Amino acid sequence: MFFDPLYLIFMLPGLALALWAQAKTRGAYQKYSEYRNMQGMTGAQVARSILDMNGLGNVTIEETPEELGDHYDPTTKILRLSPGVGRQPTIAAMGIAAHEVGHAIQDAHGFAPMRARAGLVPVAQFGSQIGYFALIGGLMLQITGLAAIGLILFSFGAVFALVTLPVEFDASRRAMAALQTGGFVSQEEYRGAKTVLDAAAWTYVAGFVSTILMVLYFALQVAGLSRRDD
Ligand SMILES: [Zn+2]
């Protein structure tokens, strides 16, 4: 089954989309990292300002060494920015920092998709490990029940990737609104920051497309196995 041409048909579109989204994100990030923003504010300064404007003085900002590894940790209320974002006064830095603050605001407001996503983390992890193992094992040993249970567990990864979409889109929407209403950006800078965030959003779309195609492929395999049982 690993040389199944059907597997390639289901796998390649997701892979191609993921590579395209990654290149698009890197390209936009590099381009807008070359433009200094008119306020001369670093990503960390922008993040601090928007956090304070939203009464989130309890959220602290730290640095993460990983490039584009910027993220908000809801369990510790720490916003981590990479050096290229936190220390640089660029348009890209503004956009990404504001996006991460968007997650902090979601957390403070108890944004439902974010809570659902957090709840799905352990299930999705279990599904991608134990579930995948059961799925492949069931298919190879031709045990339909095992493969079906594996498939159900494995498909939680697709649910997780789906719930990630509204969380990410909403964080970018909040970021752009904050940058505009806070007077951080000119029209042109607004468009630049939006280009960076829109590109990054495609990586999450690609993630969902990849996982749903894999679920569909394995669903066909399990269906084929159960037909052989009848
Ligand atoms: Zn995000």
py3Dmol code that shows the C-alpha trace and the ligand (Angstrom):
import py3Dmol

protein = """\
ATOM      1  CA  MET A   1       0.000   0.000   0.000  1.00  0.00           C
ATOM      2  CA  PHE A   2       2.971   2.340   0.351  1.00  0.00           C
ATOM      3  CA  PHE A   3       3.471   2.201  -3.413  1.00  0.00           C
ATOM      4  CA  ASP A   4      -0.215   2.724  -4.047  1.00  0.00           C
ATOM      5  CA  PRO A   5      -0.507   5.338  -6.841  1.00  0.00           C
ATOM      6  CA  LEU A   6      -3.773   6.393  -5.216  1.00  0.00           C
ATOM      7  CA  TYR A   7      -1.769   7.345  -2.133  1.00  0.00           C
ATOM      8  CA  LEU A   8       0.301   9.755  -4.211  1.00  0.00           C
ATOM      9  CA  ILE A   9      -2.857  11.248  -5.725  1.00  0.00           C
ATOM     10  CA  PHE A  10      -4.170  12.005  -2.225  1.00  0.00           C
ATOM     11  CA  MET A  11      -0.807  13.022  -0.770  1.00  0.00           C
ATOM     12  CA  LEU A  12       0.686  15.277  -3.463  1.00  0.00           C
ATOM     13  CA  PRO A  13      -1.915  18.099  -3.517  1.00  0.00           C
ATOM     14  CA  GLY A  14      -1.518  18.675   0.229  1.00  0.00           C
ATOM     15  CA  LEU A  15       2.262  18.549  -0.023  1.00  0.00           C
ATOM     16  CA  ALA A  16       2.307  20.937  -2.977  1.00  0.00           C
ATOM     17  CA  LEU A  17      -0.022  23.365  -1.211  1.00  0.00           C
ATOM     18  CA  ALA A  18       2.080  23.208   1.968  1.00  0.00           C
ATOM     19  CA  LEU A  19       5.323  23.925   0.100  1.00  0.00           C
ATOM     20  CA  TRP A  20       3.683  26.759  -1.833  1.00  0.00           C
ATOM     21  CA  ALA A  21       2.258  28.307   1.370  1.00  0.00           C
ATOM     22  CA  GLN A  22       5.635  28.003   3.091  1.00  0.00           C
ATOM     23  CA  ALA A  23       7.423  29.737   0.217  1.00  0.00           C
ATOM     24  CA  LYS A  24       4.739  32.430   0.086  1.00  0.00           C
ATOM     25  CA  THR A  25       5.052  33.061   3.846  1.00  0.00           C
ATOM     26  CA  ARG A  26       8.860  33.220   3.738  1.00  0.00           C
ATOM     27  CA  GLY A  27       8.741  35.512   0.718  1.00  0.00           C
ATOM     28  CA  ALA A  28       6.267  37.931   2.321  1.00  0.00           C
ATOM     29  CA  TYR A  29       8.153  37.841   5.621  1.00  0.00           C
ATOM     30  CA  GLN A  30      11.492  38.566   3.954  1.00  0.00           C
ATOM     31  CA  LYS A  31      10.086  41.325   1.778  1.00  0.00           C
ATOM     32  CA  TYR A  32       8.340  43.194   4.584  1.00  0.00           C
ATOM     33  CA  SER A  33      11.238  42.616   6.993  1.00  0.00           C
ATOM     34  CA  GLU A  34      13.182  45.001   4.764  1.00  0.00           C
ATOM     35  CA  TYR A  35      10.717  47.852   5.306  1.00  0.00           C
ATOM     36  CA  ARG A  36      11.093  49.875   8.476  1.00  0.00           C
ATOM     37  CA  ASN A  37       7.721  50.961   9.866  1.00  0.00           C
ATOM     38  CA  MET A  38       7.090  54.717  10.147  1.00  0.00           C
ATOM     39  CA  GLN A  39       6.680  54.604  13.944  1.00  0.00           C
ATOM     40  CA  GLY A  40      10.055  52.915  14.305  1.00  0.00           C
ATOM     41  CA  MET A  41       8.490  50.451  16.745  1.00  0.00           C
ATOM     42  CA  THR A  42       9.854  46.946  17.238  1.00  0.00           C
ATOM     43  CA  GLY A  43       7.483  43.980  17.289  1.00  0.00           C
ATOM     44  CA  ALA A  44       7.895  43.778  21.065  1.00  0.00           C
ATOM     45  CA  GLN A  45       6.951  47.459  21.483  1.00  0.00           C
ATOM     46  CA  VAL A  46       3.904  47.055  19.254  1.00  0.00           C
ATOM     47  CA  ALA A  47       2.857  43.930  21.155  1.00  0.00           C
ATOM     48  CA  ARG A  48       3.258  45.664  24.518  1.00  0.00           C
ATOM     49  CA  SER A  49       1.190  48.653  23.361  1.00  0.00           C
ATOM     50  CA  ILE A  50      -1.693  46.552  22.004  1.00  0.00           C
ATOM     51  CA  LEU A  51      -1.643  44.305  25.077  1.00  0.00           C
ATOM     52  CA  ASP A  52      -1.855  47.325  27.381  1.00  0.00           C
ATOM     53  CA  MET A  53      -4.590  48.915  25.236  1.00  0.00           C
ATOM     54  CA  ASN A  54      -6.591  45.745  25.876  1.00  0.00           C
ATOM     55  CA  GLY A  55      -5.911  45.689  29.618  1.00  0.00           C
ATOM     56  CA  LEU A  56      -3.588  42.699  29.305  1.00  0.00           C
ATOM     57  CA  GLY A  57      -0.765  43.955  31.518  1.00  0.00           C
ATOM     58  CA  ASN A  58      -0.542  40.434  32.968  1.00  0.00           C
ATOM     59  CA  VAL A  59       0.767  39.012  29.672  1.00  0.00           C
ATOM     60  CA  THR A  60       4.569  39.063  29.541  1.00  0.00           C
ATOM     61  CA  ILE A  61       6.755  39.140  26.431  1.00  0.00           C
ATOM     62  CA  GLU A  62       9.774  36.892  26.054  1.00  0.00           C
ATOM     63  CA  GLU A  63      12.119  35.946  23.235  1.00  0.00           C
ATOM     64  CA  THR A  64      12.251  32.642  21.370  1.00  0.00           C
ATOM     65  CA  PRO A  65      15.368  31.908  19.274  1.00  0.00           C
ATOM     66  CA  GLU A  66      13.452  30.118  16.508  1.00  0.00           C
ATOM     67  CA  GLU A  67      12.847  32.204  13.370  1.00  0.00           C
ATOM     68  CA  LEU A  68       9.080  32.554  12.758  1.00  0.00           C
ATOM     69  CA  GLY A  69       8.595  30.568  15.989  1.00  0.00           C
ATOM     70  CA  ASP A  70       6.472  33.390  17.385  1.00  0.00           C
ATOM     71  CA  HIS A  71       3.579  32.190  19.526  1.00  0.00           C
ATOM     72  CA  TYR A  72       1.381  32.907  22.511  1.00  0.00           C
ATOM     73  CA  ASP A  73       1.278  30.388  25.358  1.00  0.00           C
ATOM     74  CA  PRO A  74      -2.152  30.560  27.052  1.00  0.00           C
ATOM     75  CA  THR A  75      -1.119  28.362  30.002  1.00  0.00           C
ATOM     76  CA  THR A  76       1.646  30.723  31.164  1.00  0.00           C
ATOM     77  CA  LYS A  77       0.272  33.952  29.556  1.00  0.00           C
ATOM     78  CA  ILE A  78       3.620  34.479  27.841  1.00  0.00           C
ATOM     79  CA  LEU A  79       3.950  35.895  24.353  1.00  0.00           C
ATOM     80  CA  ARG A  80       7.165  34.726  22.708  1.00  0.00           C
ATOM     81  CA  LEU A  81       8.619  36.660  19.801  1.00  0.00           C
ATOM     82  CA  SER A  82      11.562  35.687  17.595  1.00  0.00           C
ATOM     83  CA  PRO A  83      14.450  38.187  17.283  1.00  0.00           C
ATOM     84  CA  GLY A  84      13.378  39.093  13.741  1.00  0.00           C
ATOM     85  CA  VAL A  85      10.003  40.172  15.119  1.00  0.00           C
ATOM     86  CA  GLY A  86      10.584  41.271  18.709  1.00  0.00           C
ATOM     87  CA  ARG A  87      13.714  43.345  18.067  1.00  0.00           C
ATOM     88  CA  GLN A  88      13.075  44.708  14.608  1.00  0.00           C
ATOM     89  CA  PRO A  89      11.109  47.872  13.725  1.00  0.00           C
ATOM     90  CA  THR A  90       9.749  46.449  10.461  1.00  0.00           C
ATOM     91  CA  ILE A  91       6.307  46.076   8.878  1.00  0.00           C
ATOM     92  CA  ALA A  92       6.530  42.272   9.040  1.00  0.00           C
ATOM     93  CA  ALA A  93       7.457  42.435  12.741  1.00  0.00           C
ATOM     94  CA  MET A  94       4.444  44.660  13.463  1.00  0.00           C
ATOM     95  CA  GLY A  95       2.040  42.298  11.718  1.00  0.00           C
ATOM     96  CA  ILE A  96       3.314  39.120  13.354  1.00  0.00           C
ATOM     97  CA  ALA A  97       3.565  40.668  16.837  1.00  0.00           C
ATOM     98  CA  ALA A  98       0.003  41.996  16.541  1.00  0.00           C
ATOM     99  CA  HIS A  99      -1.203  38.552  15.387  1.00  0.00           C
ATOM    100  CA  GLU A 100       0.249  36.903  18.501  1.00  0.00           C
ATOM    101  CA  VAL A 101      -1.413  39.550  20.661  1.00  0.00           C
ATOM    102  CA  GLY A 102      -4.622  38.568  18.831  1.00  0.00           C
ATOM    103  CA  HIS A 103      -4.248  35.109  20.409  1.00  0.00           C
ATOM    104  CA  ALA A 104      -3.733  36.671  23.858  1.00  0.00           C
ATOM    105  CA  ILE A 105      -6.961  38.681  23.388  1.00  0.00           C
ATOM    106  CA  GLN A 106      -8.794  35.521  22.277  1.00  0.00           C
ATOM    107  CA  ASP A 107      -7.558  33.824  25.437  1.00  0.00           C
ATOM    108  CA  ALA A 108      -8.719  36.721  27.659  1.00  0.00           C
ATOM    109  CA  HIS A 109     -12.158  36.671  25.999  1.00  0.00           C
ATOM    110  CA  GLY A 110     -12.477  32.872  26.198  1.00  0.00           C
ATOM    111  CA  PHE A 111     -12.844  32.695  22.388  1.00  0.00           C
ATOM    112  CA  ALA A 112     -14.716  29.396  21.838  1.00  0.00           C
ATOM    113  CA  PRO A 113     -12.699  28.007  18.881  1.00  0.00           C
ATOM    114  CA  MET A 114      -9.474  28.610  20.823  1.00  0.00           C
ATOM    115  CA  ARG A 115     -10.829  26.708  23.814  1.00  0.00           C
ATOM    116  CA  ALA A 116     -12.032  23.896  21.570  1.00  0.00           C
ATOM    117  CA  ARG A 117      -8.618  23.763  19.920  1.00  0.00           C
ATOM    118  CA  ALA A 118      -6.829  23.548  23.278  1.00  0.00           C
ATOM    119  CA  GLY A 119      -9.141  20.709  24.305  1.00  0.00           C
ATOM    120  CA  LEU A 120      -8.378  18.836  21.092  1.00  0.00           C
ATOM    121  CA  VAL A 121      -4.570  18.925  21.478  1.00  0.00           C
ATOM    122  CA  PRO A 122      -4.229  15.684  23.526  1.00  0.00           C
ATOM    123  CA  VAL A 123      -6.874  13.885  21.424  1.00  0.00           C
ATOM    124  CA  ALA A 124      -5.215  14.897  18.165  1.00  0.00           C
ATOM    125  CA  GLN A 125      -1.795  13.840  19.486  1.00  0.00           C
ATOM    126  CA  PHE A 126      -3.155  10.475  20.583  1.00  0.00           C
ATOM    127  CA  GLY A 127      -4.862  10.067  17.213  1.00  0.00           C
ATOM    128  CA  SER A 128      -1.774  10.855  15.170  1.00  0.00           C
ATOM    129  CA  GLN A 129       0.344   8.376  17.146  1.00  0.00           C
ATOM    130  CA  ILE A 130      -1.727   5.481  18.573  1.00  0.00           C
ATOM    131  CA  GLY A 131      -4.520   6.023  16.043  1.00  0.00           C
ATOM    132  CA  TYR A 132      -2.172   5.989  13.069  1.00  0.00           C
ATOM    133  CA  PHE A 133      -0.424   2.885  14.424  1.00  0.00           C
ATOM    134  CA  ALA A 134      -3.779   1.093  14.841  1.00  0.00           C
ATOM    135  CA  LEU A 135      -4.877   2.210  11.386  1.00  0.00           C
ATOM    136  CA  ILE A 136      -1.761   0.971   9.581  1.00  0.00           C
ATOM    137  CA  GLY A 137      -1.649  -2.183  11.717  1.00  0.00           C
ATOM    138  CA  GLY A 138      -5.326  -2.921  11.022  1.00  0.00           C
ATOM    139  CA  LEU A 139      -4.855  -2.454   7.284  1.00  0.00           C
ATOM    140  CA  MET A 140      -1.709  -4.598   7.111  1.00  0.00           C
ATOM    141  CA  LEU A 141      -3.142  -7.390   9.291  1.00  0.00           C
ATOM    142  CA  GLN A 142      -6.538  -6.966   7.602  1.00  0.00           C
ATOM    143  CA  ILE A 143      -8.386  -6.487  10.896  1.00  0.00           C
ATOM    144  CA  THR A 144     -11.253  -4.170   9.921  1.00  0.00           C
ATOM    145  CA  GLY A 145     -12.292  -3.221  13.487  1.00  0.00           C
ATOM    146  CA  LEU A 146      -8.777  -2.163  14.446  1.00  0.00           C
ATOM    147  CA  ALA A 147      -8.339  -0.182  11.222  1.00  0.00           C
ATOM    148  CA  ALA A 148     -11.730   1.535  11.718  1.00  0.00           C
ATOM    149  CA  ILE A 149     -10.923   2.561  15.303  1.00  0.00           C
ATOM    150  CA  GLY A 150      -7.526   3.774  14.125  1.00  0.00           C
ATOM    151  CA  LEU A 151      -9.192   5.809  11.376  1.00  0.00           C
ATOM    152  CA  ILE A 152     -11.613   7.483  13.808  1.00  0.00           C
ATOM    153  CA  LEU A 153      -8.749   8.430  16.151  1.00  0.00           C
ATOM    154  CA  PHE A 154      -6.583   9.558  13.240  1.00  0.00           C
ATOM    155  CA  SER A 155      -9.359  11.799  11.904  1.00  0.00           C
ATOM    156  CA  PHE A 156      -9.235  13.935  15.062  1.00  0.00           C
ATOM    157  CA  GLY A 157      -6.106  15.426  13.507  1.00  0.00           C
ATOM    158  CA  ALA A 158      -8.279  16.802  10.699  1.00  0.00           C
ATOM    159  CA  VAL A 159     -10.801  18.164  13.212  1.00  0.00           C
ATOM    160  CA  PHE A 160      -7.922  19.854  15.030  1.00  0.00           C
ATOM    161  CA  ALA A 161      -6.591  21.353  11.792  1.00  0.00           C
ATOM    162  CA  LEU A 162     -10.112  22.554  10.944  1.00  0.00           C
ATOM    163  CA  VAL A 163     -10.667  24.239  14.330  1.00  0.00           C
ATOM    164  CA  THR A 164      -7.244  25.888  13.967  1.00  0.00           C
ATOM    165  CA  LEU A 165      -8.528  27.871  10.956  1.00  0.00           C
ATOM    166  CA  PRO A 166     -11.038  30.174  12.741  1.00  0.00           C
ATOM    167  CA  VAL A 167      -8.501  30.666  15.566  1.00  0.00           C
ATOM    168  CA  GLU A 168      -5.804  31.828  13.145  1.00  0.00           C
ATOM    169  CA  PHE A 169      -8.081  33.901  10.894  1.00  0.00           C
ATOM    170  CA  ASP A 170      -9.596  35.648  13.911  1.00  0.00           C
ATOM    171  CA  ALA A 171      -6.164  36.434  15.432  1.00  0.00           C
ATOM    172  CA  SER A 172      -5.106  38.081  12.159  1.00  0.00           C
ATOM    173  CA  ARG A 173      -8.398  39.980  11.935  1.00  0.00           C
ATOM    174  CA  ARG A 174      -7.914  41.289  15.497  1.00  0.00           C
ATOM    175  CA  ALA A 175      -4.275  42.154  14.686  1.00  0.00           C
ATOM    176  CA  MET A 176      -5.167  44.230  11.635  1.00  0.00           C
ATOM    177  CA  ALA A 177      -7.977  46.009  13.489  1.00  0.00           C
ATOM    178  CA  ALA A 178      -5.654  46.835  16.404  1.00  0.00           C
ATOM    179  CA  LEU A 179      -2.899  48.115  14.098  1.00  0.00           C
ATOM    180  CA  GLN A 180      -5.382  50.370  12.336  1.00  0.00           C
ATOM    181  CA  THR A 181      -7.390  51.705  15.279  1.00  0.00           C
ATOM    182  CA  GLY A 182      -4.220  52.166  17.344  1.00  0.00           C
ATOM    183  CA  GLY A 183      -2.748  54.313  14.570  1.00  0.00           C
ATOM    184  CA  PHE A 184       0.341  52.110  14.270  1.00  0.00           C
ATOM    185  CA  VAL A 185       0.267  51.852  10.482  1.00  0.00           C
ATOM    186  CA  SER A 186      -0.165  53.909   7.337  1.00  0.00           C
ATOM    187  CA  GLN A 187      -2.404  52.590   4.539  1.00  0.00           C
ATOM    188  CA  GLU A 188       0.604  51.129   2.785  1.00  0.00           C
ATOM    189  CA  GLU A 189       1.973  49.524   5.952  1.00  0.00           C
ATOM    190  CA  TYR A 190      -1.449  48.093   6.669  1.00  0.00           C
ATOM    191  CA  ARG A 191      -1.430  46.346   3.289  1.00  0.00           C
ATOM    192  CA  GLY A 192       2.103  45.045   3.872  1.00  0.00           C
ATOM    193  CA  ALA A 193       1.304  43.620   7.302  1.00  0.00           C
ATOM    194  CA  LYS A 194      -1.869  42.054   5.909  1.00  0.00           C
ATOM    195  CA  THR A 195       0.091  40.428   3.068  1.00  0.00           C
ATOM    196  CA  VAL A 196       2.384  38.753   5.627  1.00  0.00           C
ATOM    197  CA  LEU A 197      -0.511  37.493   7.770  1.00  0.00           C
ATOM    198  CA  ASP A 198      -2.576  36.321   4.782  1.00  0.00           C
ATOM    199  CA  ALA A 199       0.393  34.324   3.493  1.00  0.00           C
ATOM    200  CA  ALA A 200       0.882  32.706   6.900  1.00  0.00           C
ATOM    201  CA  ALA A 201      -2.820  31.783   7.023  1.00  0.00           C
ATOM    202  CA  TRP A 202      -2.321  29.644   3.903  1.00  0.00           C
ATOM    203  CA  THR A 203       0.012  27.318   5.820  1.00  0.00           C
ATOM    204  CA  TYR A 204      -2.911  26.450   8.123  1.00  0.00           C
ATOM    205  CA  VAL A 205      -5.206  25.916   5.138  1.00  0.00           C
ATOM    206  CA  ALA A 206      -2.549  23.631   3.639  1.00  0.00           C
ATOM    207  CA  GLY A 207      -2.329  21.738   6.937  1.00  0.00           C
ATOM    208  CA  PHE A 208      -6.049  21.112   6.922  1.00  0.00           C
ATOM    209  CA  VAL A 209      -6.157  20.076   3.250  1.00  0.00           C
ATOM    210  CA  SER A 210      -3.270  17.621   3.788  1.00  0.00           C
ATOM    211  CA  THR A 211      -4.845  15.954   6.806  1.00  0.00           C
ATOM    212  CA  ILE A 212      -8.361  15.727   5.341  1.00  0.00           C
ATOM    213  CA  LEU A 213      -6.979  14.131   2.155  1.00  0.00           C
ATOM    214  CA  MET A 214      -5.089  11.559   4.228  1.00  0.00           C
ATOM    215  CA  VAL A 215      -8.253  10.782   6.204  1.00  0.00           C
ATOM    216  CA  LEU A 216     -10.168  10.320   2.927  1.00  0.00           C
ATOM    217  CA  TYR A 217      -7.469   8.072   1.494  1.00  0.00           C
ATOM    218  CA  PHE A 218      -7.429   5.831   4.573  1.00  0.00           C
ATOM    219  CA  ALA A 219     -11.240   5.857   4.735  1.00  0.00           C
ATOM    220  CA  LEU A 220     -11.228   4.356   1.212  1.00  0.00           C
ATOM    221  CA  GLN A 221      -8.747   1.703   2.346  1.00  0.00           C
ATOM    222  CA  VAL A 222     -10.808   0.788   5.418  1.00  0.00           C
ATOM    223  CA  ALA A 223     -13.985   0.693   3.295  1.00  0.00           C
ATOM    224  CA  GLY A 224     -12.240  -1.644   0.844  1.00  0.00           C
ATOM    225  CA  LEU A 225     -11.147  -3.888   3.718  1.00  0.00           C
ATOM    226  CA  SER A 226     -14.676  -4.065   5.180  1.00  0.00           C
ATOM    227  CA  ARG A 227     -16.104  -4.957   1.736  1.00  0.00           C
ATOM    228  CA  ARG A 228     -13.678  -7.877   1.589  1.00  0.00           C
ATOM    229  CA  ASP A 229     -15.079  -9.035   4.981  1.00  0.00           C
ATOM    230  CA  ASP A 230     -18.656  -9.273   3.650  1.00  0.00           C
TER     231      ASP A 230
END
"""
ligand_1 = """\
1
ZN
Zn -1.515 32.338 15.147
"""
view = py3Dmol.view(width=600, height=400)
view.addModel(protein, "pdb")
view.setStyle({"model": 0}, {"cartoon": {"style": "trace"}})
view.addModel(ligand_1, "xyz")
view.setStyle({"model": 1}, {"stick": {}})
view.zoomTo()
view.show()
